Amino acid sequence: MLELKNIHGGYGKITILNGVSFSIPKGSITTVIGPNGAGKSTVFKAIFGLLNIHSGQVLLDGKDVTRNTPRQMIGHGVTYVPQGRNVVPQLSVYHNLELGGITATDQAKVRQRIETVMDQFPMLRQFRDRKAIELSGGQQKQLEVARALLLDPKLILIDEPSIGLSPNLVQEVFRTLVRLRDKGVTILMVEQNARSALAISDYGLVLELGQTRMHDEAGKLLADPRVGQLFLGGHVGGDAAEAES
């Protein structure tokens, strides 16, 4: 579905990405991991049209979408959930959802989509009139993901969904992503909580210094001692095994 070919790019004269290449298949979860400053979030901005790409190509379903604007990417079926809290605190859950479809020309269809996503996230229907600020961190993240679904995307870019959440809420958010994957949505995720993220992913990428160092099935990355030694401060496979026992 998505392919990056030798992407170089950055901010102004500063180059962050130094030849990133990878591809992800349709209907999968792929997690991007790596040390701070590796270029993980920058890759998302390059895909979504928020970064100056100096050279290389971004292909979506074989179509060249390099340097497309965010509005164009949304039109191609790509949505982006950035780091942190991105809800409007004083607006209700329902009104936050409406914001997700503000760019759509058919508002009647948006209202139908709101009903559909509330069916997918029953908590949102239960709290539809509650202010977003009154939701827990995990509930707010579900609201962000649900809002990203309003335009019926085929690809969701989600950056650090676990930030600021307790372990239980992290697992709740991850379960939400798995449900979406099972419904056919393709997910590309940046996540520092690499063990848990890779455990629910189909594929994984390791970035370092703006380059793709490793790209494999998620289970193989979890079992690879190089991943733990170089990027996680320990053997991932061993830690994962202990967590399951």
Phi, psi and omega in degrees: 000310182240134178222130173251130182241104170052053183282125170243134180184172181179206184245114183062233180271357181271120179267126179254319181262127188238048178105049180281128178223131173190167174221149178231139182277160179295144174072032181231163168252125176238128180253134177258123179234170180153169182290165175302139180083007182285340181104017185297304180294328180297325177300317179299318181294326176295317180297318190272002176085023181253010185220146177283112176271119180282320180200164182105179184226144168246120181245134177237115186052038178083355180265135180286114179242020179303131177066017171293151179284162176305319179298320177294320180295321176299320177297332177277357179096024180246131174236158187229124175248101185285176179298158171079188180273127184234027174265162175267109193304320187272355176271153178290166175304314182298316181291328173296320178296319179302325180298330180295337181249019187295335182274352183285144178277332181259092184288335176296320178293325177299316180297324176295319179295324177300317178297322180295314182289331176290333172292324179287331181236081185304330178302323181292323176294319180299322184250027188303329182261003180276144177295144182300328182294341181274355179276156173289168179302317180294322178292322177297321179294321176298322178297318178298315181295317179298319179296324178294339182274352188297329180267017176053059185288157172260344179220128176247127171261119182232123190253114176054060181295343184269356185302127175078007183255150174289161180306321180295319180289327176300314180295326177296316179295318179297321178298323177299316180295322178296319179299319179295317177302318181293340176269002175104000179280135177270135185233129172244121190233135167263132185206126176285331179281070194296321183300308182293321182294314179295329181296334180254004184261160174270324182221161178220151176235141172246121176253144175209130178053039176074019179228153176281114180268322181215148179207113187201178172300145185301319180298324179290324177292321178299326182271355184271116182298335180297326181296313179293315184294321186272328190236345186234004177071023179173178181278114184297315183300318179296315181296320181295319180297319180295321182295329181278340185279000000 
